[in-house]
């Protein structure tokens, strides 16, 4: 690397470290040296493995990155480091178009992290009055957002679509059941939704969902224990324009907003409605 490029990289890196110390925490974490190989999760049809899907279309990331957004590669971190996972997802999703990421690459990053509550418990806000809570962990405007969902015992989400975005879900604690449904051609006129598949995912497993695969609902089957899951959405369309939820009984559809969170960056408050400009300020991209 030339001296000029090296100096520029160091300058960009220093800026990122100064503005996002939480993302690149220097604290060392002790990790066992022995690693246990995990086999690829089984994706029976219609649960399609990301490895069999096409690359992202070039139109997936259409919003320019924030002015001055650092593009240097994060330093190598242990695969069990949650901050490292965030850094690597950010790096992968903010590369140039010529290096547009594939779903398998994102799937592998999510899979390679072994869940440890000590890494992410600060984001896990619980509200017994809700089915589940939506906690914003990190976001790059127009590119992606990363949410930690905390599922109350025996609770479930409504059936919903994904607003033309890609979604990767990793189980961080407990297990969750995904039920998939066909999208009705005439919502509200064809009777109950038709279930196409049902699968339970356990700790550290990762699954993929998009509108081309239909609708889905997520539920926590355990009667007394909370479950937690990490969700990567790219682009973050639902946060910008909402998504559709469907009535299982008759297929009727309604549009809902998705720009309000139960916590943001580990902090909860009376108003956690977050828009693009707020995301810039909160996470330090104050360009």
C-alpha positions, 0 to 999 in steps of 0.5 A: 500500500502506498504511503498516501493511501496508508495515511488516508486509511489511518485518518478514516479509521481514526474518525470512525473510532472517535465517532463510534467507540461502541462499535470498535470496543477495545476491551478484550474478551476471553474465548475458548481455543477449541471450536466446534464445527456446525453443519449447515442448517437444513433448509427443506423446501420452501425454506431456501438456503441463502447459498442457493439464492442469486446475488443481490440485484444491483438495485438493492442498495440505492441510497448513497452512503452518508458523506464521508462514511469510512470505507476502511476495513475493520480490524480483525475481531474474534468471531464471538465478538458481537461488536465485531459482527456489527463491524463486519456487517457494516463493512460488507454492506457498505462496499462498492457496487463492484463488490455487491455482497451476496446473501451467502456472505451475510449468512456466513457472518451471522452464522459465525457469531456464537451468541453470548448474552454478555455481548448483547444483553444491553440491547435486550429490553423486555416489556411484558405488556407486548408480544415482543419488543423491537430494539434497534442495535445499529443502523446505516441510513438507507443501507441496513438496520440491525434489530434485537427482538425479545419475545415474551413467552408464548407470544407471536408476531402478526403475519407480515411481509418485508417491504421488498427487503432482505431479512436474515434472522439469527436465534440468540436465545431459546428457539422460535417457530417460523410459519410461512404463508402464501401471499393472497392475490385478493386480500380479504376475499379468499378466506384464511391464509394458506400456510406453506411451511412451518419450521422451528429454529434453535440457538445460533441458527440463521434463516432468510426471508424475503417477499419472493418467499411469501409472508411469515409469522414468528412465535416463541413456543416456550410457555415460560421462557423469553426468546431473542433473535437478531434481525438484519434488514437490507435495505431498511425499507420497513423503517422508512415506509412501513410494511403490510400485516395480514389477518390469518382468518380472512387474508385482509391486509393493512399497512403499519408503521415500523419506525418506532422502537422500544430502545435505540442503541441500548437506551430506552425512553418515552419517544424512540421514534427514529427517522433517517436524520435521527439515525445519523445523529444517534449513531455518530454519522453526523455528516 
